[in-house]
Amino acid sequence: MSRPTTPVVVRDATVQDLAAMAAIYDEEVRTSVATFDTEPRGAAYLADKLAAAGGGDIVLVAVRGDVVLGYAYSSPFRPRPAYAGTKEVSVYLASHARGLGVGTRLYEVLLGRLDAREDVHTEVAVVALPNEASEALHRRSGFRRVGVLEEVGFKLGRYVDTAWYQRRRQPVDFTGVS
């Protein structure tokens, strides 16, 4: 089977993307432990994230033509001021977009933007276990596993562990930039 020839484009999410993003997220809510939400949240949940994008967070979508393949975002890690330089990042993909490099591309753009900011020092991500594909994505993106919380969630009839991943900001090379 050949891969589609139309390129995947990563761009800032818009209000028009919310329904497709919600469909991806709500499918994960219903069928997986990728999120610990247990009831679909719909577009309003993601509209709040999009609204926060103007305040320093980033929400991106990967699209092929007019089809949203996935999305990634940054959000505050914790509300206390000393955590201001730490962002939590997440990525969600439509089932038909997995294994095509879409998650890697989303993280390349998201993490590149965060690396270019002086106010962000560290990114963290949480991966429900087992999830080898997500763990591999995070390792490829420069994260390292820093710990596991055992049986912190209960979903789909079982207790679920979570792995915590951390990535420190990569220095930006301004050589030759005027």
Backbone as ProteinMPNN parsed JSONL, in Angstrom:
{"seq_chain_A": "MSRPTTPVVVRDATVQDLAAMAAIYDEEVRTSVATFDTEPRGAAYLADKLAAAGGGDIVLVAVRGDVVLGYAYSSPFRPRPAYAGTKEVSVYLASHARGLGVGTRLYEVLLGRLDAREDVHTEVAVVALPNEASEALHRRSGFRRVGVLEEVGFKLGRYVDTAWYQRRRQPVDFTGVS", "coords_chain_A": {"N_chain_A": [[0.837, -1.172, 0.0], [0.63, 2.182, -0.879], [1.82, 5.317, 0.391], [-0.048, 8.354, 0.928], [0.36, 11.097, -1.368], [-0.084, 13.769, -0.928], [1.172, 16.369, 1.021], [1.765, 16.388, 4.603], [0.792, 18.976, 6.632], [1.743, 21.047, 9.258], [0.216, 23.271, 11.392], [-0.968, 26.216, 13.162], [-3.755, 25.58, 15.218], [-7.222, 26.207, 14.513], [-10.484, 27.628, 15.151], [-12.132, 26.316, 13.365], [-11.042, 23.792, 13.28], [-11.792, 22.485, 15.569], [-13.979, 20.611, 15.842], [-13.042, 18.311, 14.478], [-10.728, 17.79, 15.96], [-11.899, 17.267, 18.445], [-13.294, 14.93, 17.818], [-11.17, 13.134, 17.477], [-10.032, 13.171, 20.069], [-12.225, 12.382, 21.692], [-12.67, 9.803, 20.764], [-10.395, 8.533, 21.765], [-10.985, 8.813, 24.469], [-13.157, 7.075, 24.698], [-12.075, 4.566, 23.949], [-9.458, 4.006, 24.83], [-6.588, 4.219, 27.082], [-5.153, 6.463, 26.741], [-5.953, 8.94, 27.527], [-7.164, 9.968, 30.693], [-9.697, 10.85, 30.977], [-13.09, 9.895, 31.216], [-15.486, 10.294, 30.032], [-16.668, 11.551, 26.932], [-15.634, 14.827, 25.876], [-16.043, 16.739, 23.96], [-16.037, 19.589, 21.668], [-15.903, 21.966, 23.162], [-14.112, 21.648, 25.303], [-11.639, 21.594, 23.98], [-11.755, 24.066, 22.804], [-11.278, 25.741, 24.949], [-8.556, 25.203, 25.36], [-7.549, 26.181, 22.955], [-8.186, 28.878, 23.233], [-6.431, 29.526, 25.275], [-4.087, 29.573, 23.917], [-3.36, 32.082, 23.048], [-2.248, 33.115, 25.308], [0.334, 32.185, 25.717], [0.452, 29.452, 25.436], [0.536, 26.712, 23.084], [-1.236, 25.424, 20.337], [-1.452, 23.042, 17.95], [-2.262, 21.648, 14.723], [-2.06, 18.786, 12.612], [-2.492, 18.438, 9.252], [-3.751, 16.933, 6.292], [-4.448, 18.013, 3.291], [-7.701, 18.937, 3.761], [-8.137, 17.418, 5.98], [-7.93, 16.699, 9.352], [-5.343, 15.18, 10.962], [-4.211, 14.88, 13.402], [-3.295, 16.374, 16.573], [-1.361, 18.589, 18.657], [-0.327, 20.027, 21.756], [0.753, 22.573, 24.085], [0.66, 23.19, 27.579], [0.18, 24.79, 30.801], [2.224, 23.36, 33.354], [1.844, 23.229, 36.175], [-0.129, 25.301, 38.369], [1.299, 27.069, 40.05], [3.595, 29.818, 40.546], [6.422, 29.212, 40.437], [6.615, 27.127, 38.677], [6.451, 28.182, 36.17], [8.238, 28.08, 33.988], [7.959, 25.552, 32.972], [6.367, 23.386, 30.766], [3.607, 21.283, 30.032], [3.215, 18.813, 27.605], [1.27, 17.372, 24.976], [0.103, 14.935, 22.625], [-2.197, 13.863, 20.186], [-3.495, 11.49, 17.944], [-5.398, 10.703, 15.019], [-6.751, 7.461, 14.441], [-6.176, 6.406, 11.889], [-3.916, 7.797, 11.214], [-1.721, 6.994, 12.571], [1.623, 5.787, 12.945], [2.672, 6.969, 10.702], [4.444, 9.022, 10.98], [3.309, 11.374, 11.795], [2.904, 12.191, 14.471], [5.564, 12.619, 15.237], [6.227, 14.735, 13.542], [4.424, 16.729, 14.458], [5.425, 17.082, 17.089], [8.024, 17.964, 16.456], [7.548, 20.55, 15.451], [6.087, 21.763, 17.581], [7.871, 21.471, 19.819], [10.081, 22.76, 18.775], [9.14, 25.387, 18.621], [8.74, 25.88, 21.356], [11.377, 25.615, 22.247], [12.498, 27.895, 21.162], [11.695, 29.899, 22.783], [12.459, 32.038, 25.467], [11.265, 31.824, 27.947], [10.614, 29.217, 28.528], [11.793, 26.313, 29.956], [11.676, 23.566, 30.462], [9.984, 20.632, 29.322], [7.305, 18.423, 30.027], [5.772, 15.2, 29.851], [3.129, 12.828, 30.005], [2.646, 9.382, 29.845], [0.383, 6.863, 29.475], [0.596, 3.485, 30.46], [0.635, 0.135, 29.105], [2.318, 1.597, 26.274], [4.003, 1.495, 23.773], [4.415, 2.82, 21.318], [3.914, 5.555, 21.88], [5.817, 5.961, 23.877], [8.149, 5.554, 22.375], [7.929, 7.677, 20.548], [8.257, 9.864, 22.302], [10.871, 9.413, 23.255], [12.301, 9.636, 20.813], [11.887, 12.301, 20.413], [13.495, 13.566, 22.185], [12.923, 13.331, 24.877], [13.294, 11.928, 28.167], [12.626, 9.114, 30.167], [11.553, 9.643, 33.417], [10.297, 8.588, 35.566], [7.82, 6.351, 37.044], [4.459, 6.206, 37.875], [2.613, 4.073, 39.692], [-0.388, 2.338, 39.042], [-2.192, 4.589, 39.056], [-4.448, 5.391, 37.768], [-7.781, 4.313, 36.919], [-9.292, 2.656, 34.459], [-11.288, 1.396, 31.811], [-11.73, -1.031, 33.057], [-9.403, -1.708, 34.432], [-6.444, -1.072, 36.448], [-4.095, 1.509, 35.789], [-0.773, 2.309, 35.007], [1.379, 5.218, 34.848], [3.909, 6.689, 32.895], [6.338, 9.148, 33.389], [7.766, 11.624, 31.428], [10.507, 13.736, 30.579], [11.912, 16.671, 29.148], [14.495, 18.851, 28.579], [14.835, 22.266, 27.63], [16.17, 22.889, 24.466], [19.121, 24.504, 23.483], [18.89, 27.471, 21.528], [20.207, 28.138, 18.389], [21.492, 31.019, 17.394], [23.323, 31.776, 15.545], [24.399, 33.557, 12.819], [21.964, 34.786, 12.519], [20.302, 37.738, 11.942]], "CA_chain_A": [[0.0, 0.0, 0.0], [1.45, 3.38, -0.964], [1.44, 6.449, 1.24], [-0.595, 9.48, 0.171], [1.374, 12.032, -1.844], [-0.356, 15.104, -0.413], [2.005, 16.512, 2.219], [1.2, 16.719, 5.902], [1.128, 20.34, 7.027], [1.508, 21.359, 10.669], [-0.088, 24.697, 11.516], [-1.74, 26.575, 14.346], [-5.157, 25.163, 15.174], [-8.22, 27.269, 14.439], [-11.824, 27.245, 15.604], [-12.673, 25.382, 12.381], [-10.464, 22.462, 13.517], [-12.205, 21.948, 16.868], [-14.828, 19.412, 15.736], [-12.19, 17.172, 14.114], [-9.878, 17.519, 17.117], [-12.741, 16.639, 19.465], [-13.574, 13.558, 17.389], [-9.968, 12.35, 17.79], [-9.908, 13.046, 21.521], [-13.336, 11.618, 22.253], [-12.445, 8.39, 20.435], [-9.423, 8.055, 22.752], [-11.705, 8.705, 25.744], [-14.017, 5.886, 24.662], [-11.457, 3.294, 23.58], [-8.073, 3.791, 25.248], [-6.131, 4.865, 28.304], [-4.304, 7.596, 26.364], [-6.438, 9.996, 28.403], [-7.895, 9.432, 31.836], [-11.105, 11.23, 30.912], [-13.934, 8.71, 31.031], [-16.646, 10.717, 29.243], [-16.288, 12.487, 25.873], [-15.7, 16.221, 26.304], [-16.498, 17.584, 22.87], [-15.217, 20.697, 21.176], [-15.751, 23.037, 24.161], [-12.882, 21.367, 26.042], [-10.512, 22.009, 23.157], [-11.881, 25.513, 22.596], [-10.575, 26.357, 26.074], [-7.12, 25.103, 25.078], [-7.263, 27.104, 21.858], [-8.242, 30.234, 23.795], [-5.218, 29.725, 26.066], [-2.938, 29.688, 23.016], [-2.952, 33.482, 23.007], [-1.562, 33.452, 26.545], [1.627, 31.531, 25.837], [0.402, 28.042, 25.082], [0.537, 26.454, 21.643], [-2.102, 24.34, 19.885], [-1.153, 22.782, 16.541], [-2.889, 20.508, 14.059], [-1.435, 18.231, 11.411], [-3.55, 18.228, 8.276], [-3.453, 16.54, 4.917], [-5.582, 18.641, 2.633], [-8.575, 19.511, 4.788], [-8.376, 16.378, 6.983], [-7.097, 16.792, 10.542], [-4.761, 13.877, 11.286], [-3.839, 14.867, 14.806], [-2.984, 17.678, 17.143], [-0.455, 18.626, 19.804], [-0.433, 21.309, 22.445], [1.446, 22.798, 25.348], [-0.183, 23.804, 28.603], [0.938, 24.937, 32.049], [2.44, 22.121, 34.104], [1.165, 23.44, 37.451], [-0.516, 26.717, 38.428], [2.114, 27.892, 40.928], [4.54, 30.636, 39.771], [7.755, 28.633, 40.232], [6.541, 26.184, 37.56], [6.15, 28.931, 34.946], [9.121, 27.681, 32.894], [7.711, 24.155, 32.608], [5.136, 23.149, 30.002], [3.205, 19.904, 29.756], [2.878, 18.669, 26.186], [0.482, 16.189, 24.623], [-0.188, 14.733, 21.206], [-3.251, 12.885, 19.903], [-3.583, 11.205, 16.51], [-6.486, 9.869, 14.505], [-6.253, 6.082, 14.326], [-5.636, 6.169, 10.544], [-2.693, 8.584, 11.016], [-0.643, 6.45, 13.4], [2.686, 5.075, 12.238], [3.031, 7.69, 9.482], [5.344, 10.128, 11.317], [2.537, 12.591, 12.083], [3.225, 12.597, 15.832], [6.927, 13.152, 15.217], [6.187, 16.058, 12.897], [3.771, 17.652, 15.391], [6.35, 17.409, 18.172], [9.122, 18.77, 15.915], [7.119, 21.949, 15.377], [5.744, 22.232, 18.921], [9.065, 21.593, 20.646], [10.898, 23.81, 18.173], [8.605, 26.689, 19.073], [9.035, 26.034, 22.778], [12.824, 25.822, 22.374], [12.83, 29.259, 20.744], [11.207, 30.84, 23.799], [13.32, 32.179, 26.642], [10.519, 31.583, 29.182], [10.349, 27.786, 28.706], [13.03, 25.59, 30.248], [11.461, 22.127, 30.53], [8.689, 20.079, 28.939], [6.996, 17.122, 30.601], [4.675, 14.467, 29.205], [2.68, 11.644, 30.738], [2.255, 8.316, 28.944], [-0.253, 5.717, 30.126], [1.3, 2.254, 30.081], [1.715, 0.152, 28.118], [2.118, 2.333, 25.029], [5.339, 1.545, 23.187], [4.489, 3.833, 20.256], [4.038, 6.874, 22.501], [7.123, 6.039, 24.532], [9.151, 5.714, 21.322], [7.802, 9.059, 20.067], [8.858, 10.778, 23.269], [12.333, 9.225, 23.226], [12.792, 10.234, 19.56], [11.738, 13.758, 20.506], [14.449, 14.093, 23.145], [12.478, 13.141, 26.251], [13.775, 10.739, 28.862], [11.7, 8.655, 31.21], [12.069, 10.032, 34.73], [9.619, 7.876, 36.639], [6.547, 5.679, 36.792], [3.48, 6.182, 38.957], [1.922, 2.79, 39.531], [-1.825, 2.197, 39.276], [-2.766, 5.884, 39.437], [-5.734, 5.553, 37.092], [-8.588, 3.116, 36.715], [-10.075, 2.877, 33.248], [-11.535, 0.219, 30.993], [-11.717, -2.217, 33.887], [-8.105, -2.065, 35.002], [-5.58, -0.007, 36.936], [-3.149, 1.911, 34.753], [0.432, 3.043, 35.398], [1.784, 6.282, 33.931], [5.33, 7.035, 32.844], [6.608, 10.58, 33.252], [8.877, 11.95, 30.545], [10.969, 15.118, 30.706], [12.847, 17.166, 28.128], [14.933, 20.224, 28.848], [14.902, 23.138, 26.453], [17.376, 22.822, 23.67], [19.599, 25.859, 23.176], [18.612, 27.966, 20.192], [21.415, 28.618, 17.712], [21.213, 32.26, 16.705], [24.449, 32.075, 14.681], [24.023, 33.987, 11.479], [20.659, 35.435, 12.512], [20.463, 39.179, 12.16]], "C_chain_A": [[0.883, 1.237, 0.0], [0.914, 4.46, -0.042], [0.874, 7.559, 0.371], [0.509, 10.457, -0.215], [1.124, 13.458, -1.379], [0.413, 15.272, 0.893], [1.182, 16.77, 3.483], [1.708, 18.106, 6.266], [0.803, 20.496, 8.503], [1.332, 22.868, 10.767], [-0.812, 24.94, 12.826], [-3.178, 26.125, 14.157], [-6.062, 26.389, 15.122], [-9.546, 26.733, 14.968], [-12.43, 26.218, 14.65], [-12.155, 23.959, 12.572], [-11.055, 21.763, 14.735], [-13.04, 20.678, 16.771], [-13.982, 18.177, 15.406], [-11.263, 16.798, 15.263], [-10.67, 16.804, 18.206], [-13.074, 15.203, 19.088], [-12.384, 12.649, 17.703], [-9.881, 12.113, 19.29], [-10.998, 12.148, 22.101], [-13.253, 10.138, 21.906], [-11.44, 7.776, 21.414], [-10.084, 7.891, 24.122], [-12.481, 7.393, 25.785], [-13.248, 4.568, 24.586], [-10.078, 3.024, 24.161], [-7.796, 4.434, 26.598], [-5.183, 6.021, 27.992], [-4.71, 8.857, 27.112], [-7.184, 9.339, 29.548], [-9.285, 10.043, 31.945], [-11.914, 9.969, 30.657], [-15.214, 9.023, 30.266], [-16.163, 11.677, 28.166], [-16.517, 13.93, 26.315], [-16.132, 17.169, 25.206], [-15.59, 18.767, 22.596], [-14.996, 21.786, 22.222], [-14.459, 22.872, 24.961], [-11.666, 21.871, 25.256], [-10.573, 23.498, 22.828], [-11.186, 26.267, 23.727], [-9.067, 26.316, 25.861], [-6.717, 26.085, 23.982], [-7.266, 28.548, 22.361], [-6.988, 30.535, 24.606], [-3.984, 29.914, 25.191], [-2.465, 31.13, 22.911], [-2.167, 33.891, 24.235], [-0.258, 32.713, 26.741], [1.63, 30.052, 25.564], [0.275, 27.906, 23.571], [-0.405, 25.295, 21.372], [-1.903, 24.21, 18.38], [-2.008, 21.64, 16.017], [-1.99, 20.069, 12.912], [-2.576, 17.91, 10.464], [-2.959, 17.72, 6.967], [-4.655, 16.995, 4.123], [-6.432, 19.312, 3.686], [-8.908, 18.509, 5.894], [-7.393, 16.547, 8.146], [-6.658, 15.379, 10.925], [-4.416, 13.747, 12.765], [-3.578, 16.271, 15.284], [-2.052, 17.511, 18.33], [-0.592, 19.989, 20.453], [0.49, 21.342, 23.652], [0.464, 23.456, 26.298], [0.657, 23.969, 29.865], [1.069, 23.594, 32.758], [1.692, 22.157, 35.437], [0.871, 24.937, 37.57], [0.391, 27.601, 39.281], [3.238, 28.582, 40.145], [5.897, 29.992, 39.51], [7.784, 27.615, 39.098], [6.391, 26.886, 36.202], [7.013, 28.509, 33.751], [8.959, 26.248, 32.437], [6.37, 24.043, 31.905], [4.873, 21.657, 29.919], [2.79, 19.85, 28.297], [2.14, 17.358, 25.963], [0.288, 16.14, 23.123], [-1.247, 13.647, 21.089], [-3.367, 12.737, 18.397], [-4.842, 10.42, 16.186], [-5.925, 8.471, 14.266], [-5.629, 5.82, 12.954], [-4.329, 6.92, 10.282], [-1.512, 8.037, 11.814], [0.366, 5.688, 12.543], [3.142, 5.753, 10.957], [3.983, 8.856, 9.74], [4.63, 11.416, 11.677], [2.842, 13.092, 13.494], [4.61, 13.208, 15.925], [6.936, 14.557, 14.626], [5.525, 17.097, 13.807], [4.723, 18.06, 16.509], [7.538, 18.22, 17.67], [8.745, 20.245, 15.921], [6.84, 22.498, 16.77], [6.994, 22.461, 19.768], [10.029, 22.627, 20.088], [10.437, 25.195, 18.599], [8.892, 26.913, 20.547], [10.518, 26.279, 23.013], [13.221, 27.258, 22.045], [12.41, 30.309, 21.777], [12.139, 30.857, 25.002], [12.603, 31.802, 27.934], [10.188, 30.112, 29.423], [11.68, 27.064, 28.865], [12.864, 24.074, 30.118], [10.08, 21.776, 30.01], [8.538, 18.731, 29.628], [5.825, 16.516, 29.839], [4.377, 13.236, 30.036], [2.183, 10.625, 29.722], [1.642, 7.187, 29.757], [0.374, 4.437, 29.581], [0.351, 1.06, 30.02], [1.326, 0.967, 26.879], [3.483, 2.539, 24.378], [5.454, 2.622, 22.11], [4.666, 5.23, 20.847], [5.384, 7.019, 23.211], [8.236, 6.247, 23.499], [9.116, 7.138, 20.756], [8.491, 10.02, 21.027], [10.379, 10.626, 23.313], [12.935, 9.859, 21.97], [12.799, 11.757, 19.636], [12.622, 14.369, 21.59], [14.021, 14.0, 24.604], [13.195, 11.93, 26.85], [12.772, 10.396, 29.952], [12.325, 8.964, 32.568], [11.337, 9.344, 35.877], [8.325, 7.236, 36.187], [5.699, 5.8, 38.055], [2.618, 4.95, 38.733], [0.449, 2.892, 39.902], [-2.484, 3.495, 39.748], [-4.1, 6.167, 38.758], [-6.464, 4.225, 37.011], [-9.51, 3.398, 35.544], [-10.169, 1.578, 32.472], [-11.327, -1.071, 31.789], [-10.385, -2.599, 34.482], [-7.389, -0.83, 35.545], [-4.482, 0.246, 35.912], [-1.99, 2.68, 35.387], [0.657, 4.18, 34.407], [3.288, 6.495, 34.039], [5.442, 8.537, 32.644], [7.868, 10.755, 32.41], [9.208, 13.424, 30.683], [11.968, 15.432, 29.608], [13.218, 18.586, 28.501], [15.097, 20.98, 27.551], [16.249, 23.006, 25.759], [17.838, 24.245, 23.353], [19.281, 26.232, 21.73], [19.895, 28.523, 19.617], [21.061, 29.856, 16.906], [22.369, 32.682, 15.8], [23.932, 32.45, 13.296], [22.643, 34.642, 11.396], [20.868, 36.909, 12.792], [19.231, 39.796, 12.75]], "O_chain_A": [[1.805, 1.327, 0.811], [-0.278, 4.512, 0.263], [1.262, 7.701, -0.788], [1.479, 10.627, 0.523], [2.036, 14.283, -1.43], [0.323, 14.42, 1.777], [0.069, 17.294, 3.433], [2.909, 18.373, 6.214], [-0.282, 20.124, 8.95], [2.168, 23.641, 10.3], [-1.219, 24.003, 13.512], [-3.75, 26.268, 13.076], [-5.715, 27.46, 15.62], [-9.699, 25.533, 15.2], [-13.169, 25.337, 15.088], [-12.767, 23.013, 12.076], [-10.84, 20.564, 14.917], [-12.827, 19.75, 17.551], [-14.185, 17.114, 15.993], [-11.036, 15.614, 15.515], [-10.181, 15.854, 18.818], [-13.132, 14.34, 19.964], [-12.572, 11.516, 18.148], [-9.678, 10.983, 19.733], [-10.717, 11.26, 22.906], [-13.718, 9.299, 22.677], [-11.609, 6.635, 21.845], [-9.782, 6.946, 24.851], [-12.462, 6.685, 26.792], [-13.717, 3.554, 25.103], [-9.563, 1.917, 24.007], [-8.653, 5.103, 27.176], [-4.485, 6.506, 28.882], [-3.886, 9.751, 27.308], [-7.77, 8.269, 29.383], [-9.991, 9.778, 32.918], [-11.457, 9.071, 29.95], [-15.95, 8.109, 29.892], [-15.328, 12.537, 28.447], [-17.47, 14.223, 27.036], [-16.547, 18.293, 25.489], [-14.53, 18.925, 23.201], [-13.976, 22.474, 22.167], [-13.787, 23.859, 25.261], [-10.774, 22.503, 25.822], [-9.536, 24.12, 22.596], [-10.575, 27.31, 23.495], [-8.374, 27.292, 26.15], [-5.677, 26.736, 24.069], [-6.427, 29.348, 21.949], [-6.527, 31.676, 24.628], [-2.946, 30.367, 25.673], [-1.275, 31.371, 22.703], [-1.484, 34.915, 24.213], [0.217, 32.628, 27.874], [2.696, 29.444, 25.466], [-0.052, 28.865, 22.872], [-0.383, 24.294, 22.089], [-2.155, 25.151, 17.627], [-2.428, 20.769, 16.778], [-1.262, 20.869, 12.325], [-3.513, 17.197, 10.824], [-1.828, 18.039, 6.599], [-5.747, 16.443, 4.255], [-5.945, 20.164, 4.429], [-9.849, 18.719, 6.659], [-6.178, 16.538, 7.948], [-7.484, 14.502, 11.177], [-4.34, 12.643, 13.305], [-3.629, 17.232, 14.516], [-1.965, 16.439, 18.929], [-0.926, 20.977, 19.798], [0.938, 20.315, 24.162], [-0.44, 24.182, 25.883], [1.721, 23.363, 29.99], [0.137, 22.79, 32.76], [0.986, 21.208, 35.779], [1.547, 25.751, 36.942], [0.243, 28.822, 39.224], [3.776, 28.011, 39.196], [6.474, 30.211, 38.445], [8.859, 27.273, 38.604], [6.22, 26.214, 35.185], [6.552, 28.578, 32.612], [9.731, 25.771, 31.606], [5.358, 24.547, 32.394], [5.798, 20.861, 29.755], [2.093, 20.74, 27.81], [2.358, 16.371, 26.666], [0.305, 17.165, 22.441], [-1.204, 12.641, 21.798], [-3.341, 13.723, 17.66], [-5.294, 9.585, 16.969], [-4.751, 8.321, 13.926], [-4.647, 5.084, 12.863], [-3.696, 6.711, 9.247], [-0.41, 8.579, 11.728], [0.012, 5.039, 11.559], [3.92, 5.174, 10.198], [4.3, 9.604, 8.816], [5.276, 12.45, 11.848], [3.021, 14.294, 13.693], [4.807, 14.206, 16.619], [7.584, 15.458, 15.159], [6.012, 18.222, 13.915], [4.822, 19.241, 16.843], [8.022, 19.091, 18.392], [9.531, 21.091, 16.346], [7.308, 23.586, 17.109], [7.154, 23.525, 20.366], [10.723, 23.301, 20.849], [11.252, 26.067, 18.9], [9.25, 28.021, 20.947], [10.884, 27.067, 23.886], [14.19, 27.773, 22.604], [12.747, 31.485, 21.638], [12.554, 29.807, 25.491], [13.262, 31.49, 28.926], [9.546, 29.786, 30.421], [12.574, 27.184, 28.028], [13.795, 23.377, 29.714], [9.12, 22.517, 30.221], [9.508, 17.991, 29.793], [5.001, 17.226, 29.263], [5.26, 12.676, 30.686], [1.393, 10.959, 28.838], [2.299, 6.616, 30.628], [0.648, 4.328, 28.386], [-0.612, 0.98, 30.782], [0.158, 1.016, 26.494], [4.046, 3.633, 24.43], [6.494, 3.273, 22.003], [5.488, 6.005, 20.359], [6.014, 8.075, 23.15], [9.159, 7.028, 23.729], [10.165, 7.733, 20.512], [9.233, 10.901, 20.594], [11.094, 11.624, 23.4], [13.957, 10.54, 22.047], [13.62, 12.417, 18.999], [12.51, 15.559, 21.883], [14.697, 14.542, 25.479], [13.639, 11.034, 26.133], [12.161, 11.27, 30.568], [13.469, 8.599, 32.838], [11.718, 9.502, 37.037], [7.803, 7.525, 35.111], [6.168, 5.53, 39.161], [1.972, 4.815, 37.695], [0.089, 3.456, 40.936], [-3.241, 3.499, 40.718], [-4.804, 7.098, 39.147], [-5.852, 3.157, 37.031], [-10.389, 4.257, 35.615], [-9.245, 0.765, 32.478], [-10.818, -2.064, 31.27], [-10.239, -3.709, 34.994], [-7.685, 0.3, 35.158], [-4.002, -0.677, 35.255], [-2.198, 3.583, 36.197], [0.189, 4.124, 33.27], [3.859, 6.482, 35.129], [4.729, 9.123, 31.829], [8.892, 10.116, 32.651], [8.324, 14.258, 30.877], [12.758, 14.584, 29.194], [12.345, 19.427, 28.715], [15.448, 20.415, 26.516], [17.307, 23.013, 26.388], [17.023, 25.094, 22.992], [19.392, 25.404, 20.826], [20.594, 29.292, 20.275], [20.41, 29.764, 15.865], [22.401, 33.82, 15.333], [23.129, 31.735, 12.697], [22.203, 35.013, 10.308], [21.53, 37.282, 13.76], [19.202, 41.002, 12.995]]}, "name": "protein", "num_of_chains": 1, "seq": "MSRPTTPVVVRDATVQDLAAMAAIYDEEVRTSVATFDTEPRGAAYLADKLAAAGGGDIVLVAVRGDVVLGYAYSSPFRPRPAYAGTKEVSVYLASHARGLGVGTRLYEVLLGRLDAREDVHTEVAVVALPNEASEALHRRSGFRRVGVLEEVGFKLGRYVDTAWYQRRRQPVDFTGVS"}
